[in-house]
């Protein structure tokens, strides 16, 4: 459970995303369109987790994947809901819960960040093992409209 939650918080392609699985992420209620549209294409993102370190990955994002990737952090080991989701004007705030699929363990999560058409910066907080705080960060940069052959 802890390893999965930390991997999720790492926000890596194999962890939390932000490779969010479509079935795990919950869409936010319909509302006004964000004033700042995030560009699809080839992105590089750097992740850091307070007790794990970090890494760098790239991701090819289609227009239909932007909402899930940027604003619905989750992974394949959890079902994630965000009853509080405020996204617009280049800022985001999320409050929700990850529920481990196998054991049902509930993990509260909050995240705040900023975004532009070509950047993303988010900090997420979870509590594990009876309240131990863990913080994860992601910084993303758009690289190009097109993705290299074979990019995921």
DAUR-V731578 format. One record per helix or strand of 3 or more residues. SS is the DSSP state (A for helix, B for strand). FROM is the first residue (numbers start at 1). TO is the last residue. If there is no record, write none. Layout:
# DAUR-V731578
SS | FROM | TO
SS | FROM | TO
This chain:
# DAUR-V731578
A | 2 | 9
B | 41 | 49
B | 53 | 61
A | 63 | 71
B | 78 | 88
B | 91 | 100
B | 106 | 115
B | 119 | 128
B | 132 | 144
